[in-house]
Structure formats: structure tokens, C-alpha cells
Amino acid sequence: MRRLPVFLLLDTSGSMFGEPIEQVKNGVQMLVSALRQDPYALETAFLSVITFDSKADEKVKLTELTAFQIPALTAQGSTALGDALRLVAESASSQLAKSTSTTKGDWKPMVFLMTDGAPTDDWQKGLARFQQEKWGVVVGCAVNNGDISALKQICGESVVRLDTSDASAMAKFFKWVSASVSSNSKAVETAGKEVEGLDQLPPPPPEIKVVV
């Protein structure tokens, strides 16, 4: 079976403390619940959660939706975005099935990266490692004052913005992520073709602004 890997890279630095981190937890819960109700996603989507504060941490390795358990999330420390990029690249390198002459490997991973600040480490070094792997669609989401210029270097044109981290906006973001994973799951299952960019995902709701 060819899996559709989905990596969530979540900023858990000190500025996410309180309401924002609670909304991220709720969002992940909602995302998993929605995908479990989608037969295509249930068949192909595997989910991983990587958090980053003063360092990156793989909270959940790529896991099928039925077995996925919501990780404990706490907010503290600085914003080691580069470390997160390095870690997701290493995770993809070690956990994905590669194509061979006789079998097709996993589909190209989807990456959803959410941050509310600017990187505090040597993130360009992490980006160089990240770019050594093959990715499908990579979406960056800047919450409040998230560093849009860094996200553009990582994600190209696929950058969106949330002006607030309140419950409603965060819920809309995670709902849109689940719709995006669902549509890609359906595309790979029915047409054998994966999504390549933001324009092939469901249009985001008005709360999520596409950065141009």
C-alpha cells in the first residue's frame, strides 16, 4: 500500500503559551476526527507531529489514523525552526518507502508548518537539509506575527496567514488542513495523482489569507 504521509510541524515556543497552544491541541484532535470519517484518508493518510520550541521533537512518528494518539503539547522556550526542518527531513528519509524498479514507494509527503514567530536558530542550515528530500505540497501558516519571509523561502508560494490565534480561526485552519488531506487522499486513490501546490487544495476560508 502506498501511504500519503502528512507531517504537522507545530510551533510550541513560549509565545504560544495559554490559549494558542490549547487551540492547537483542539485543532489536531479535530483534524484526526475529521480524517477518520473519510474512507480515502483512512486508507492512505499517515500522520506525524513534530513540535519545535528550543529544539525540535518528533512527538508522533508517521502513524495510521486508526492508531494515532494525540500527543501532549506544552508551550515554552524559543523557536528552533531550523531544527524542525532538519528533523522532518530525517524522519521522511528514514520512514518513507522509496520507489524501486518493481514497486512504487509512498506518495510525496504533505507538510503543514505553523509558526507565530521568527526562527531563533540557524534555520537556513535546516532548510538546506529539508530541500534534500522530495516533498509534495508544503504549506506555511503564519499566526499573528509569524515570519512570512522565512516561510516563503521554505514553502514558496504556499504561505497563508491567520491574523489571530483565537478558537474560531485555529479551528478553521485545522478544518482546512483536514479538507486538504482528504482531497489529496482522494486524488491519489482515484486518479493516482498527488497534489503539487496550494492551487490544487480546497480554497481556504476567509479567515485564512493566502500571502501573495
N, C-alpha and C positions, 0 to 999 in steps of 0.2 A: 504493500500500500504506500502510495506517495503522500507524505504528510505536507500540510501547509503550516509552516512554523510561524508563530506570531510572538514577537518579543515586545514586552512593555518595559520601557526604560523610564523610571519614575523618580523625580527629584524629591528626596526626603530630607533636604537640608533644613536648618533651623527656621528659615523664613516660611516653611510650610507648616510650622507648628500650629496646633489648635484646629480651627475649623477646616482649613485647606486639606490637611492630611486625613481628617475624618471623611471629607468628601471624596478623596482619592480611594479610600478603603471601600466606601459605599459604591463608588463607580466601578471598581474591579468586581465587586460582588454582583452588581447589575449586569456587567458585561458577560460574566460567566453564565449567569442565569439565562440571559437572552440567547447566548450561543448554544446552550444545552437544549433549547427548544427548536433549534434549526437542524434538520436532518443532514444537510450538506456539511455544516460546520462540525457537527458531531462526528461525522465520518472522517473529516480530513484535518481539521484545525487542531494544532497542539500549541499550548500557551506557556510562555516563560515570563517571569517577573524579575527584573534586575533593578535594584534601587541604587541611588547614589547620594551620599552626603559627603563626609570627609574622605570616604573611599566607596568604591562600588561593591555591591554584594548580590550574588545570584540567590534570590530568595526562593525561586521555584525553577527547576530545570524544565526543559520542554516536556509538557505533560498533556496527556489526552484530557479532554474536557470532563469526562465522567469521573476521573480520578483527581482532578485539580482541587487543591485546598487553598483557600485564601490565606496569604501569609500575614503575619503580624507586621504592621508598619508603624514606625515612630519617626518623628522629625527632630533632627539635631545636626549640628556641625556645618561644614562648608559645602561647596558644590563641585565635587570631583567628576565633572562631565567627561573629561578625557579618559579617566579610569573606567567609566561606564562603557564608553565606545570600545575600549580595549577588551573589556570583559565580554561584551556581546559578540565581538568578532571571534574571540577564543571559543565561546560557547557554540557559536554557529559552526566553527571549524571542527570542533570535536563531536558535536551531537547530530549534525545533519548527515543523512545518507547521500553520498555523492553518486552521480550517474557513472555507469561503466559502459562498456561496449554492448553489454547484453541487457542491462536493466536501467530504468530511469531512477534517478535519485529523488530526494524531496524537492518540492516546489521552492522557488526563491522566497526567502522569509519576508514577512511584513514587519516593519519596525515602527512603533509609535513612541515618540520621545516627548515627555512633558517636563518643562522646567519653568521655574518662576524667577530665576536669577541669571547671573553671569557665571561662567566657569571660573573656578579658583585654582585649577591645576593646569598643567601643560596639556591643554586639550587638543592642540594641533598634533601632538605625538599620538594621542589616542585616535584621532581622526585618520592619520596615516595608516594605522593598523586596521581600522574599520574599513577603509577603502580597499584593502587587500581581499576582502570577501565579496561574494556576489549577493546582492540584495534585490528584492522586488521593490515594492513601494516603501519609502522611508518618509514618515510624516513627523514633522516637528511641531509641537504646540507650545507657544509662549504664553504663560499665565501671568497676568498683571505686568510685571516689569521684566519678563523673561528676555534673554539676549537674542534678538531676532537675527542680528548679523551672524552670530555663531551658528544658529540653526540653519540659516540659508547656506552656509558653507557645508553643513552636514547633509542637509535634506534637499538642496537645490530649490526647485520651485514649490515643493510640497510643504509649505510652512503656514500654519494657522495661528490665530491669536484669540485668547479669551481675556477680556478686559477685567474680569472678576473671577474670584475663586469661590463664589457662593454656591450653595447646593444646586440651584437650578442650572447654572452654567456648566458646572462639573458634570452633572447628570446628562446634560445634552451632549457633552463631549464624549463620554463613555458610551452613550447610546449610539452616537455616530460611528465610533470605533467598532462597535459590535455589528452595525449595519455594513460597514466596510469589510470586515472579516467575512460576514455572511455572503456578501456579493462576490468576493474573491473565491470563497469556498465553492459557491455555485458555478462560477466561471471555470474553475479547474476541473470540477466533477462533470459538468455537462459539455463544456466546449474544449477542455484540455488546454486552456489558455489562461495565463495568470495576468493579474492587473499590473500595469507598469508605472502608473502615475496617478496623481491626485484627480485628474480629469476623468479617470475611469471609475472612481469611487462614487458612492451616492453623494449628492450635493449636501454640504454641511448646513445645519440650521442657521438662522440669522445671528445667533449668539456667537457662532464660531466664524471669525472673519478670516478669509484667505488673504495672506500677505502677498502683495504684488510688488 
